[in-house]
């Protein structure tokens, strides 16, 4: 399930979450915020039997 959440993350415009950590479960953002530990705890509380995909949305354009 992690890979399907990653695939969804790559294809989805999440710019409204710029600068925030996200917890994604079943192709849905279930928690977001500036503190990764808090969003992980929130996601686990909402979905105790699922493993969230955690990522941070950069707040500036990255050029590789």
Secondary structure as UniProt FT lines:
FT   HELIX           2..11
FT   HELIX           15..17
FT   TURN            18..19
FT   STRAND          21..25
FT   TURN            26..27
FT   STRAND          28..33
FT   HELIX           36..46
FT   TURN            48..49
FT   STRAND          53..56
//
